[in-house]
Amino acid sequence: MSAIIAERPRRPWSAVRGAWDRISVYLPIILMGLIALGTYWLARNTPTLGVVEVPAAPTHDPDTVMRGFSVKTFDPAGRLKSEVHGTEARHFPDTDTLEIDQPRIRSFNVQGELTVATAQRALSNADGSEVQLFGDAVVTRSATAQVEQRPALEFRGNFLHAFLNTERMVSDKPVELRRGADRFTADSLDYDNVGRVLVLHGRVRGTIAPRQGG
């Protein structure tokens, strides 16, 4: 007598477990792919800050050039204070200075006394109160005829440094001073027109002309 054994039907959870086992083998790879996709999306969609441009340091190149120019300045009362002529001028923004070729500068002090300066080249600060003269420099203060008459005063040299507001003249190079008919030479000088003090340094030589009359 033979017996027939019926096969039990496979439970559904066994199929699910088998499928899960197969998927779990690839799960780390799937997760890594998802993380990579998320990182890429964030990188593409995250707003970036604008690049801050650092201003370049100014170079010693002129930003303005004038040719055949004349510039005048006036005091608060409207009187002419200074006048500058030149064949060419170049402004340098890094030092805020003005370099002038063949300058001719006329300047008046508060008493109205005129000073004229010429040279081959001049270097002026921004407001024109300080001027360095290079090459055949000549600075002349006109004679005065006020309370005390003073003869014309002239400075000559290859370098003169004029401070127009304080009426001071200095030089560390050989200079020649002419005061009327008198002549002086020195290795350097420091002249204060307001205090009327003249200091000559180095090898000082002078010739004083005889006074007439009296």
Buried (B, 14 or more C-beta within 10 A) or exposed (E): EEEEEEEEEEEEEEEEEEEEEEEEEEEEEEEEEEEEEEEEEEEEEEEEEEEEEEEEEEEEEEEEEBEEEEBEEEEEEEEBBBBBBBEBBBBBEEEEBBBBBBBBBBBBBEEEBBBBBBBBBBBBBEEBBBBBBBEEBBBBBBEBEEEEEBBEBBBBBBBBBBBBEBBBBBBBBBBBBBBBEEBBBBBBBBBBBEEEEBEBEEEBEEEEEEEEEE
